[in-house]
Amino acid sequence: MIRLFFLTFFLYASTLFATQEIQRIDAIVSDIEKLRHNYESQLRELQNKNIILENKNSRYKKKIADLKKQIKSLQKQQAKEAKREKPKVIIKEKIKKVVIISKPLLCEDENKFPKLKLKNNYVTPKIKNKEVKRVHFQAAAFRLREDADIYAGVNSLEVVERWEKGTSFTSNVKTATRIKITGYFVEKVWRKADKELWVKCSNAKKR
């Protein structure tokens, strides 16, 4: 009888212990399931965030690529405009050079129309060293009507000096178009010309 009691008690205790152990294992399994569920949920959230970030990165990359294309396009356009502007500068410089070169010839063209009018009476000397009729007269003082070019010879087209309006000089020789400068005044003191100087008659008047 006592043995049966102990056997029954042992079986009951074993069953009770097994039930508690099973409950403990079930609790552990439940916790593991919860942890796995939380892990999977967080993993999905991270994946979604990564997808969003990748989409944003792809949009930013596209914007950056578009900006780079725009920058290259602007650089090419600026280079083309710079190439177009260079010939304009060169043309302006050439025009300036032509103007500078043509200045000494302006005085030569002043008597262009008088030469054509007097062509039937005489031929204006153009060739250097060509014989020109010189007229000698009593020495007198003259004054320039305007700023005038001073030539190196009776036939020369070389301009050696440029005298201002009102400059006084003396002469006793002239041709049909030019008058020789034999001397000039510096601070009211007369000085003899040390080289041959000629001025157009139209630029001088007798004092």
C-alpha positions in Angstrom: 0.0 0.0 0.0 2.8 2.4 0.9 4.6 1.4 -2.3 1.6 2.2 -4.4 1.3 5.6 -2.7 4.9 6.4 -3.4 4.6 5.3 -7.0 1.5 7.4 -7.5 3.2 10.4 -5.9 6.2 9.9 -8.0 4.2 9.7 -11.2 2.1 12.8 -10.2 5.3 14.8 -9.4 6.9 13.7 -12.6 3.8 14.7 -14.5 3.7 18.1 -12.7 7.4 18.7 -13.3 7.0 17.8 -17.0 4.1 20.1 -17.3 6.0 23.0 -15.8 9.0 22.2 -18.0 6.8 22.2 -21.1 5.3 25.5 -20.1 8.7 27.0 -19.6 9.8 25.7 -23.0 6.6 27.1 -24.6 7.4 30.5 -23.0 10.9 30.4 -24.4 9.6 29.4 -27.8 7.0 32.2 -27.6 9.7 34.7 -26.7 11.9 33.5 -29.6 8.9 33.9 -31.9 8.4 37.4 -30.7 12.1 38.3 -31.1 12.1 36.8 -34.6 8.9 38.7 -35.5 10.5 41.9 -34.2 13.7 41.2 -36.1 11.8 40.5 -39.4 9.7 43.7 -38.8 12.8 45.8 -38.2 14.6 44.2 -41.2 11.6 45.1 -43.4 11.7 48.6 -42.2 15.4 48.9 -42.8 14.9 47.5 -46.3 12.2 50.0 -47.0 14.4 52.8 -45.7 17.3 51.5 -47.9 15.0 51.5 -50.9 13.9 55.1 -50.2 17.5 56.2 -49.8 18.5 54.4 -53.0 15.7 56.2 -54.8 16.8 59.5 -53.4 20.4 58.8 -54.2 19.4 57.9 -57.8 17.4 61.2 -58.1 20.3 63.2 -56.7 22.8 61.4 -59.1 20.5 62.2 -62.0 20.3 65.9 -60.9 24.1 66.0 -60.5 24.6 64.4 -64.0 22.1 67.0 -65.5 24.0 69.8 -63.8 27.3 68.6 -65.1 25.8 68.5 -68.6 24.6 72.0 -68.3 28.0 73.2 -67.1 29.7 71.5 -70.0 27.2 73.1 -72.4 27.8 76.5 -70.9 31.6 76.1 -71.1 31.3 75.1 -74.8 29.1 78.1 -75.5 31.5 80.5 -73.7 34.4 79.0 -75.7 32.5 79.6 -79.0 31.6 83.2 -78.0 35.2 83.8 -77.1 36.3 82.6 -80.5 33.8 84.8 -82.2 34.9 87.9 -80.2 38.6 87.5 -81.1 38.2 88.3 -84.8 36.2 91.4 -83.9 39.1 92.7 -81.8 41.6 92.0 -84.6 39.4 93.9 -87.1 39.2 96.9 -84.8 43.0 96.9 -84.5 43.4 96.8 -88.2 41.1 99.7 -88.7 43.0 101.7 -86.2 46.3 100.9 -87.9 44.9 102.1 -91.3 43.7 105.4 -89.7 47.2 106.0 -88.2 48.9 105.3 -91.5 46.6 107.5 -93.4 47.1 110.5 -91.2 50.3 111.8 -92.8 48.6 111.7 -96.2 45.7 113.9 -95.2 47.7 117.1 -95.8 48.8 115.8 -99.2 45.1 115.5 -100.3 44.2 119.1 -99.2 45.2 120.5 -102.6 43.6 117.6 -104.6 40.8 119.7 -106.2 43.0 122.8 -106.8 45.4 120.6 -108.8 42.6 119.3 -111.0 41.4 122.9 -111.6 44.9 124.1 -112.5 45.7 121.1 -114.6 45.2 122.9 -117.9 47.7 125.7 -116.9 50.5 123.7 -115.4 51.4 120.4 -114.0 51.9 120.2 -110.2 55.3 118.6 -109.4 55.0 115.1 -108.0 58.3 113.5 -108.8 61.2 114.2 -106.6 64.1 116.1 -108.2 61.9 117.2 -111.1 62.8 120.7 -112.3 60.4 123.3 -110.8 60.3 126.9 -111.6 61.4 129.0 -108.6 60.6 132.6 -108.2 63.0 134.8 -106.1 61.6 137.9 -104.4 62.6 140.4 -101.8 62.9 138.7 -98.4 59.7 139.1 -96.3 58.1 137.7 -93.1 55.2 135.3 -93.3 52.9 133.7 -90.8 51.0 130.4 -90.9 47.2 130.6 -91.4 46.7 127.2 -89.7 48.6 124.2 -88.4 50.7 123.0 -91.3 53.1 120.3 -92.4 56.7 121.3 -93.2 58.3 119.4 -96.1 61.9 118.4 -96.7 62.1 119.7 -100.3 60.3 121.6 -103.0 59.0 118.3 -104.5 59.3 116.1 -101.4 56.3 114.5 -99.8 58.3 113.7 -96.6 56.9 115.7 -93.7 59.7 116.6 -91.3 57.9 118.8 -88.9 54.4 120.1 -88.0 54.2 123.8 -87.1 51.4 125.5 -85.2 49.1 128.2 -86.5 50.6 131.7 -86.2 54.3 130.6 -86.4 56.3 133.3 -88.1 59.1 132.7 -90.7 61.0 134.5 -93.5 61.4 133.6 -97.2 62.6 134.9 -100.5 61.9 131.9 -102.7 58.7 130.3 -103.8 57.1 128.1 -106.5 53.6 127.9 -107.8 52.5 125.7 -104.8 55.2 126.0 -102.1 57.3 128.6 -100.3 60.7 128.1 -98.9 61.5 128.8 -95.2 64.8 130.5 -95.0 64.5 131.4 -91.3 62.1 131.5 -88.4 61.5 133.2 -85.1 62.0 131.6 -81.7 60.9 133.9 -78.8 61.0 136.9 -81.2 64.6 136.0 -82.2 65.2 135.2 -85.8 67.2 132.0 -86.6 68.4 130.9 -90.0 67.1 127.5 -91.2 69.9 125.0 -91.0 68.2 122.7 -93.5 65.8 123.0 -96.5 62.2 123.5 -95.4 59.2 124.2 -97.5 55.5 124.8 -96.7 52.4 125.1 -99.0 51.6 128.6 -100.1 48.0 128.1 -99.2 49.0 127.7 -95.5 51.0 131.0 -95.3 50.2 134.7 -95.5 52.4 137.7 -95.6 52.8 139.7 -92.3 
